[in-house]
């Protein structure tokens, strides 16, 4: 399907594993097989190539235990099993789901709005998670009844959307899927279920962990004008991003929730706020100083795009139907330390009691050999000391 081959993607992962991380986060869009979006389905799940490979899903049929399960395995196995193999058997790995993991792109038109996910999208996404990547383990500090937690067909107290990586008293990473609980309620719309937002707020107020990192499935800071983003920026008639033109079907409540979460992060006076996310198909880092009326200059929020493992040539923001590079949203005061680089790569984070250190790695499929992956070194390092 014109993505990087599984062997090359696996090589990137093995280079990351060569630094012996204690845990790994794979942030969303593991599976590309869009089924309904007018923008993308024709190139993915509804293309003739896809139909030849796997066949056509029956959206009125059950997913597990029927023909749909056979198709699902033909779709997902090459995109996950062939990439990861058994390389992570000694390294805990946490998979976040994003829009494509529900088998569609986040798009909105008069004829269809793809999210929140339909029943069939949920069944496909849940089945893929059940078969290929694990739910999040129970956490005493995370309520057992959050949305899509403690489901009757899953192990007790596990969660499908909201997770935690906890390393003693040193570090905690909050993992959350913004797609499944998305609402379309205008000024009161949310991406994250209100009870899950309350959980995030409580973890930011808690003081027993030195470093607290957010890892949502969709990044703050940058925009490519997509519908399913935190921000109202949209591609204008001049092919530049603007907030002067209303973004069709965008809900202002999403930005309100963004501002509540960012304000709470900045208010952690004894921590350096950090968000690491994916989705934007790029590597970047910057600092958020303001969002609308909310000022964060006393304790700016560092935002990093972790890098992408297998983007196809037309999948970069500046290519394909998007046609624009990722840029900071115009509702923000945002300082870019590394502007978004449309390169494959990954990010490592080291935690010590007095600081966090981010190292970002990149590989250019156009100018570097596959063998160069084995000796990649960080092209950028950022230190985030704890506030005095």
Order of alpha helices (4+ residues) and beta strands (2+ residues): alpha-beta-alpha-alpha-beta-alpha-beta-beta-alpha-beta-beta-beta-beta-alpha-beta-beta-beta-beta-beta-beta-beta-beta-beta
